[in-house]
Amino acid sequence: MRLDTGQVAVVTGAASGIGLAMARRFAAEGLKVVLADVEEGALRKAADELRAEGAEVLARTVDVSDRDSVTALADAAYGAFGAVHVLCNNAGVGSGAEGRMWEHEPNDWKWAFSVNVWGVFHGIQAFVPRMIAAGAPGHVVNTSSGDGGIAPLPTASVYAVTKAAVVTMTESLYAHLKAESASVGASVLFPGPHMLRTGLWESHRNRPERYAKERPRRSPYRTLDQYESAMRAAGHEVRFTPVEEVAGHVVDGIRADRFWILPASEHSDRQIRARSQSMLDRANPAYLESFILD
């Protein structure tokens, strides 16, 4: 699809990080933007910044794990602007799980799935029927991750499982849209190719009481700065991809109707080849061996 002045883009998880970068880029392309996030203060600040830059903005505090909250977002977007052309289901959290899978708390899984998987589905269900009915070109972008979307990082297995689910959900969405001959496209986003400076590392700050941890963590949550320092101390330099670059990939992917918004990366390509070859060979997943001894 073309991205034209006056079109409308909805972005969840839009108060910071990738979501805010996407919203800012859409606004720069002349689109009206609907910002949705669970953090009211950060959302207000982001909306004020975009308005100061000349954007037409609607901001709504939304919990994507709550179907009614997302439905209310859709009602507000259509009520304010009369249409939605781009939907970015971007909101996501880390789970805070520790140890082996059999040691995880059920609430770690429930919380991660409620946001990372149910949140995407709620967005699809609230917006896509209206987008199809409008008959205008549109596009849905669902945010996955190389962790799980390509191959799992076993030390973050809950997150990986949710992001694998996003890939399959988006593949299914693509097929359903094609079966309907809809003018709405679909893409799955793999932010990168390197690490990103986002609030995902501090997801626990927004963890709702209904998914509270049942026992104290054995170790404190680690910030991105602490992770980077530890990697440097171990002799590894961490490379980062600017979130603005990710937003650029999204815009290019929408314009090209590209399903896999997957930046070029030899590391990712090696993982894809290794996993695919393991399946074709009916062989054990040797591509995970570097993690097995962790």
N, C-alpha and C positions, 0 to 999 in steps of 0.2 A: 504494500500500500504506500501511497504518498503520505507524507506528514505535512499538512497544510495549516496555515494560520487559521485559528478559530476552532480547530478540532480540540477534543477533550481527552486528557490522559489521567487515569486513576492509578495511584501508586500506593501500595501498603508498605508499612515499615519505612515511611517517607521522612521521618524527623531527623534522620542522620544517615551517614554511610552511603551505601549503594543507592538506597531509595531516594535520598535527598539529591544525590548526584543525577539520578535519572530524571527526577522532577525538574531540576534546574536546567538540564539539557532539553527536555521537552519544551519548557518555557522559552528557552533561547530559540527554539524552532518555531515559536509563535503559537504553541498550543496553550489552552487553558489547562490548569493542573488541579487535581483533587488529591490532597495529601491526607493520608490516613495513618495513624500511629496510636499506640497505647499510652505513650508518654505525653501527657498534655502540655507540660511546660516546654519540652524540646520541640513539640509540634508547633506551638504558638511562635516560638523563636524562628523556626524554619519558614513558616508562612510569612512572618513579617519580613524576613530577609528577601524572600522571593518577590513579595509585593514591592519592596523598595527597589528591586531591580526591574520593575515594570510588569511583572507577571500578573495575570488574573488567576486568583487562587481561592479555592474552597478547602478549608481544613476541618477534619472531623476526628475526634478521639474515637478509636475503634479497637475492639478486641477481636481479632480475626478468628479466634477459637470459638466465638459465640455467633451462631448463625444469624440471630436477630440483629446483632450489631452490624454485621456485614450487609444484611438486607437494608438496614436503615441507611448505611453509607450509599448504597445504590440509589435508594429513594432520594437522598439529598443531592447526589450528583446529577441525576436526571431532573430533579426539581429545579436546580440552579442553572443548569446548562442545556437541558433538553436532549442530550446525547452523550454517549461515551464511545470513543473510537479506539483507545488503547487502554488495556488493563494489565498492570504489572503486579502479580501476586508475589510480593517480595519479602514480606514480613517473615522473620525466622528467629529461632532461639537455639542455643546450645542446651544440653539437658542437665549438666551438672553431675552426671553419673560418674562413679568411681569404681575401679577394680574390674573384675571379670564380669561377664554378662550375667552369670547366675547370682552375682552379688548385688546387682542393681536394684534400686527401689522401684516398685511399679510406678510411683508418681513421676520418676524421671522420664519414663517412657510415655506416660499419659500426657505430661505437659508438652514434650517435644512433638508428639503426634498431633496434639490439639492445635498447635500453631503451624507447624511445618507442613502437615498433610491436610488436616481438616480445614485449616485456614485457606489453603489453595482451593480446595473443593468448594468451600463457602463462596469464595470469590467467583469461581466459575458459575456456580448455580445462581448467584445473585445478579450477575451482569451478562453472561453470554446469551441467554434467551432474548434479552432486550437488544443486544448488539445485533443478533441475527435478524430479529424482527424489523429493525431499522432499515436493513438492506444496504447500508453504506459499508464501504471497506473498513475493516477493523482488525485488531491484532491483540492476542493474549500472550504475555511473556510470564512464565513461571520460573522462579529462581531455584535452581538446584545447587550442586557443588561437585567439584571433582571428588570430594570425600563422599563416597556412596553413589554419586551419579555416574562415576567412571569405575572406581574401585574403592572399597572401604578402607578407611584408616581404623584398624581395630581398636585403637586406644580411644576413639570417639565413635563407638559403634552405634549408639542410639541416634546421633545426628546423621551418621552415614545411612542408616536404614530409612530414615525419613526422607533424605534427599534422593535415595534410589526410588522411593515411592513417587516422588515428584516427577522423575523422568518418565516412569511408566504411565502416570496419570496424564502427562502432557502428550505422550505418544497416542494414548487412547483418545484424548481430546482432538488431536489433529485428525485422526481417522474418522471420528464422529462428525467433525466439521466438513470434511471432504464428502462424507456420505450424504450430508444435507445440502451439498453444493453451496455452502455458505460463503459469503464474501469476507469471512473472518478467518484469519490465519492464527497459527500457534507456534510458539518457540519455547525452548527450554534454555535457560541461561546458566552458564558455568562461569561465574566471576573469576577473573584471573588474567593472565596465567599464573601470577605469583600470589603471595599472601596479600591480605587487604587490611587496612586500618579501619575497622568498623567496631560498632558496639557489641558485636556478637560475643566477645570475650567477657562482657559484663552482663550477659543476659539475665543472670540471677536477680538483678536489681528489679526486674519486672515480674518475677515469678509470683503467680497468684496464690493466695492462701489455700485454695482448694487442691492445689498440686504441691503443697509444701513438702519439704524433705521430712522424713520420719525420724531421722537420726542425724547427728552432726557429721559434717564431712571429716574425713581423716586428715585431709590437708586443705589449707585455705585455697580459695579460688585464685588462679594465677592470671594476672593482667597480661595484655599483649606486650607491654614494656618489659615485664619480668621474663616472659618467654623469649623475647628478643635478646635480652641480656644473657640468659642461660645458654642460648644457642651460640652467641658470640664467645662466651667463656669456653664452650666446647669446640671452638674453632670453625663454626659454621656462620657464614654471613647470610642473613635473611633478606631476600628480595621482596619488594612490595610493588603492587600494581596500583596506581592512583585510581580512586573510585571514578574520577572523571573519564578515565580511559574505558572503564567498564560501561559507563553510560553511552559512550560513543559506539561501542560494539552493539549495544542494544538498538540504538537508532539505525545503525547500518543494517542490522539483522532484520528489523521490521521492514525497512525499505526494500530489502532483497527477498523478503518472504523466506528467510533462512530458518529452518527448524532448529538446527544445532547452533546456538550462539556460543561457540567454543573457540576462544582465541588460540592461535597457533602456539604450540608448545611441544617441544620434543619430549619433555617429561610426561605430559598427558598422552601423547601418541604412543610412547613406550608402554604405559599402563593399559591403554586400549588394546594394543597388539598382544600384550602378554595375557590379558584376561581372555580375549577372543581366542587366542591360540590354545589356552588351557581348556576352554570349552570344546573347541574343535577336536582336540586330542583326547578328550575325556580324561584329562590329567588333573592331578591335585593342584590347588591354586598356589603355585610356587611364587607368584608375584607378591604374596603376603609374607614370605619367609623372613623378610627384614624386620617384621613386627612381632613374629611369633615368640622371640626370646625376650621381648620387653617385659 
